[in-house]
Amino acid sequence: MDYPTIIKGTQEPLSSRYSLALLDLDGVVYRGAHPVENAAEGIRKAENAGMHIAYTTNNPSRYPAQVAGQIRSFGIGLEDSDIITSAMVSAHMLKEALGQGGTVLVVGKGHLKDELRKAGLEVCSRAADRPQAVIQSWYPDISWKELAQASYAVNAGARYFATNRDLTIPREEGIAPGNGALIKAVSIATGKEPEASAGKPEAHMYHIARDMFSPSGSRVPVEECLPVGDRLDTDIEAANRGGYDSAVVLTGVADARQIIQAQPLLRPSYICADLEGLNSRQPQVVRTDIPQHGDVSGVSFICGDALAYVRGEALMVEISGQHVAGPINSLDALRAAASAAWDAADNHDADLHSLQIPQFSDRLQ
């Protein structure tokens, strides 16, 4: 499995380089009921350039028509069929695991239950029904009683699955517990972890999307597909697991420090401020072998007018030849800084979590 070692560049906008974009929703297109800044305009421009925009979400509680309706309210045109949810992928996964007619205890709402029934599976809600498997999902009104029934069934021998493992979910008021946090409650009660997850960070959703959104009937090639998300530990990890390029946007969970400190599996190919980045040529980060003021690796990384390198236990950033301690508002500086930090970790055993990192602004450009 290959992981990014340097932020990539393109000679053309991402909307021309890739034929299919798979956008995460929470933190990318919207936050709760509200649109993310520049999302609608970025999507419209990308579609006008010929890119097909599809939407992937780990949220298993909402029907595609509901999700599509919310997106349309932001002035974005799409079909209900442009939405793929973790509930849809869960149905594929459980049918493969259990076979036709398998019985599943569902911690979840109507959409997940309907997808399982469409796949030929039997749905129940009590451990007393002796289900073959439990599928745990998230929805806003989830109750202790449901988690208890899931625990009883798993302790009685049912196989344990999850729609997704998101530890948190962005809402209008801030960051809230996600399905991954609630999975921990059942795992503590049972001593077991889900054996598989339908949603990201597994790559199943992206693979299925390439079949669903192919204009020719054959699967969209990996190299023409660009997952876009705000979370390194779901959206970007899934892309790396599946062999996809990826873009992280800075409108949700991920921030500059997380990107700089990212372990190989969590590293994006591209960094964009928001979805307007789909319509921009991505600047190339260039590795140079010219030492900068005693940097430990003997190399530095340049992107635009920004230069970055590691000296001792500090990540150093210069803009237009001047050292900058922060706050830094340059996206090119983040691209160079991330590449320098990753190189120091990969090739010089630097501990990224003890590295002194300059402060970056919340809004980069």
N, C-alpha and C positions, 0 to 999 in steps of 0.2 A: 504494500500500500504506500503510495507516494503522498507526501504532505508538502504544503507550500514552505519554502525556505526563504523567499523574498517576495514582496508585493509585486504582482504582475502589472504590465502595461499593455496597452492596445494601440494600434495605428488608426482605429476607427471607433466610433461610439459602441458601447456594449450592445445597444439595440440593433446594430448592424452586424456585430461579431457573432451574436447568438440568436438563434431563431425562436427559442422558447425560454421565457423567464418564469420561474416558479416562485411566486412571492408568498412569503409568510404574511400573516394578517396583523395579529396583535403586535403593536410596536413598529409596524412597517407601513401598513395602509391606514390603520386606525388604532386609537387607544380607547377601548370601551366603545362608547357611542359617538366619539368625536374623530374626525379625520386627522391624520398626521400631516403636518405642513409639507407642501409641495408634492404630496403623493399623487393627487389627481392629475395635476399638470404633467408630472413625470411619466405617468402611465399613458396618458393620451399621446404624448410626443413619441414614446417608444412604439406604441401601436401604429402610429402614422408612419413610422420608419420601417414597418413590416414585422416587428417582433410580436409573437403571440404571447399574451399575458394570461397566465393561469394562477390560481390561488390555492395554497396549501395551508392547512391549519391543523394543529394538534388538538384544537378544541373539538371534542366529540359530541357536544350537547346541542349544537344548532344545525338545522337542516340547511343544505346548500341554497335553497330558495331564500331562506332567511338571511344568510350571509350575503348572497348576491343582492338582495334588496337593500341591505345596509350600504353596500359599496355603491350601488346606483344612486343612493341619496347624496353621495358626494360628487355627483356629476360624472361618474365613470360608467361607460357602457360595457356590459358583459352578459353572457348567458349563464343560467343556473349551472349548466354542465361544465363551466370553467372552474368550479369549486371542487376540490378534493379534500375530504376530512379524514381524521384518524379513525372515525367510526366506519367509514367505507373500507379503509385498509384493514381494520380489525376483522371485518366480516371475511375478507380474503384469507387472513391469517388463521382464523379459528376454523373455517371450513377445511383448510388444508390440514390442520392439526387434529381435528375430531372426526371429519367426514360428515356426510349428509345425515341429518337427524340428531347430531350431537346436542347435548343439553348444557346450557350455559347460564350460570347465575350472573346477572347483569347489575353492576353498580353504575347506573346511568339513566339517561332519559330516552325519550321517544326515538330520536334519530338513530342512536346506536341499536336499540332494540329492533327497529324496522330494518336496518341493514342486515342484522343477523338473521332475521326471519326470511328476508329476500334471498339469503344465501342457503336457506334450507336448514337452519339450526333452530332448536327449541329453546325458548327463553323462559327463565324462572327468576324468582327474587328471594327464595328461602333456601337455606342450607338443608332443610328437611326434605326438599325435593331431590336430594342426592345428585347434584349437577356433576358433570364430568369436568367442568372448568369454571373458573371465575374470570370475568373481565372487569377490571376496575377502571372507571373513567371519572372525569370531573364535570360538575355542573354547579351553578351558584347555590342551589338549595340542598346539596348533599347532606345526609344526616348520619349521626352516630349509629343508628340502627342498621343502616345499609353497610357500613364498615364492619359492624359486628357480624352480620350474616355472611359477609365475604370471609371473615376470619374463621367462623365456624366451618364453612365449607372447605376452605383450604386445609384446616386442621384435620378434617375428615378424609382428606385425600384428593380433593379436586385440584386439577392443574390451575396454575395462577398466571394470568396474562394482564397486560395493561394497554390502554389505548395510547398512552404517552407518559413520559416521565418528567415533564416540566416542573421544576421545583417551585417556580413562581410564575405569576401571570400579571402583566401590566393592566391596570384599570384606571378609570378616570381619577380616582383619589390617590393612586400610587401603586406600589407593588404589593400583590396579595399572594397567599399560598396557592400553588398549583397542584396538579394531580400527583406529582412526585413527592410533595410534602405529605399528602394523604396516604400514599403508598407506604411511607415509612411507618404510619400507625398500624396498618395491617401486617407489615413485615415484623414489627415488634411483637405483635400478638401471635404470630405464627412461626416465626423464625425462618421465614422463606421470602425470597425475592421473586418478582415475576420472571418467568422463564423467557419471555419475549415481550417486546413492545411494538405496537403497530406504527406509532408515530415517530417523528424525529426524536433522538438522534440516529435511529436506524434509517437505512436508505430505502426501505420498501416503498414509501410514499412517492419518492422521486422516480423510482423505476416504474411504478404503476402509472404515474402521470405521463411518462414518455410514451406509453401505449395509448392512453386516453386522448392525448392532444396531438397525435400525429396526423398531419394533413394527408399523408399518402397511404395510410393504413399500416405502414411498417414503423417500428419503434424509432422515435427521434434519437439520433446518435448522441451519446454522452457529451461529445465535444461541442454540440450545438445547444446544450441545455445549461441554463444558469440559475441555480437556486439563490435566492436573495432573502436574507433574514436579519434580525436584530440580536439573536442569541448565538453565542459561540458554541454552547454546550448542547444545542439541539439542531438549529438550522445549518450551521457551518460544519459541525461534527458529522451530520448525516451526509453532507456533500462529500466530505473527505472519505467517509466509509464507502461511498458509492463510486468514487473516482471522478467526481464532478469539480469543475471550477465553481467558485462561489463569491458572492459579494455580501459584505456586512454593511448595514446602514446604522447611523448613530442616532436614530430616533426612538430607540427602545431601551433594551437592557444593556447592551454592550457599550463600553466606554473606552477611551484611549488606553488607560492603564490595563484593562483586561486584554485588549488586543496585543499590547506590547508584551505582556506576561504569558501569552497563550502558549500552551503546550502544542506539539506538532499536530495532533488530531483536531485541534480547535482553531487552526489558523485559516483565515480567509485568503482568497486569491486577490480580491480587490477591497478597497475601503471607500465608501461613498458617504457623504453627509446625509443624504436622503435619496428618494427615488428619482430625483432629477439627475442623479449620477448615471442612470441608464442611458442618458442621451449625451454623454460626454466621453471623449477619448480619455482613457486612463493613462496618466503619465508613468513612464517607465522608471523604476528605481534602478540606479546604476551602482554596481559594486566597484570600488576603486582600491588599488593596492598602495595608495599613497598614505603613509602614517600621518595621523593628526595628533600632534601634541602628546605623544607617548601613549596612544591608545593601545589596549592590551592585545588586540588581534592583528594590528598592522593593516587593517582595512577600514574603510568608511563607506557610507551609503549616501548617495545623492539623489534627490528628487526635486526637480524645479530649482528654486533658490535655496532649498534646505539641505543640510548635511548633518549626518548623525553617526556617532561612533561610541564605543564603550571604552572608558578610561578608568582603570581601577574598578571600583564597584559603582560607578556612576555612568548613566546614559547621558551623553552630551549631545546637544542640538545647537546648530548654528543656522542662522538665516541671513543671507546676503553677507556672509563672512563674519557676522557678529554672534557671539555666544548668547543664548537665550535661556533663562532659568524658568520663565513662565510668568503669567499664563500664556500658552502658545495657542494661537487660533488658526494655524496653517495645517490644512489637510495633507499637503505634501510633506510637512515636517513629521506628521504621524506616520506616513508611509515609510519615510526614511528611518525613523526611530524604531518602528516595529521590525524592519528588515535587519537593522543593526543588532537589536536585542536577540532576535532569533538566531542570527549567525553566531553571536557570542555564546548562546546556550548550546547550539548544535555542535559547534566546532571548538569551543574553548571552555566548556563545562561551567559556564556562568550560571549562577542561581538567580533566575529572573525575579524571584520574590524577595530577594535581599538587595536587588539592584536599585539604586537611587534614580528615580524617574522624574523628569521635570513635569510641572503641572501643565495640563492642557485645558483649554476652555471647553465649556459644554457645547458650544456651537463652533464648528470648524468650517473653513471655506478654502 
